[in-house]
């Protein structure tokens, strides 16, 4: 697994061109290659009383284009991700999709939109984002009654799936075709978690069913990537199902 930071890639180019300098307290984003052409981006936000909270998304690199899955917490951090991709791979991000309407996933949508990158979300995500004062995606992904998404050329090689409400009413998951990577956002909890985390916008009663639907839709996925916590095996799916069932029925 390779790790880089936005400072390593971006600051070198800024120094060489004499464009800008950065202070030590500005945002920093780290990047890990978890499969060929698939990187996680991870950024932190100070949230009381927990301190710095990490949130991750993906940068997926193909021979023809680069796709962003989720922004960082802020526009500034998201610009670092976009600059890192441009500097590291010699070409810009050409498409983006956001997995639900909270600020850990859509806090930097304005930074994506200002660069003219085609960007998409579930229409329910745009509604939730606006409720929280966030910039909505410019375009909407349509899902059928089985949770399958219409094909979107700018988002290839991704498979988008809407399993129904869980962490939020709008949460979707993303499979990366040609790999065993499944990005599950905040629908799936990290292995160390003993609770469902933030349930302010959750449907706890349907959460377990949503994760079960994900397990059936992506039976071959072996590397499960949550928003918060380290990537893991399919055991993360089972772990979340158990937590959700306990949450729906505390007597269990």
Buried (B, 14 or more C-beta within 10 A) or exposed (E): EEEBBBBBBBBEBBEEEEEEEBEEEEBBBBBBBBBEBBBBBBBBBEEEEEEEEBBBBBBBBBEEBBBBBBBBBBBBBBBBBBBBBBBBBEEBBBBBBBBBBBBBBBBBBBBBBEBEBBBBBBBBBBBBBEEEEBBBBBBBBEBEEEBBBEEBEBBBBBBBBBBBBBBBBBBBBBBBEEBBBBBBBBBBBBBEBEEBBEBEBBBBEBBBBBBBBBBEBBEEBEBBBBBBBBBBEBEBBBBBBBBBBBBBEEEE
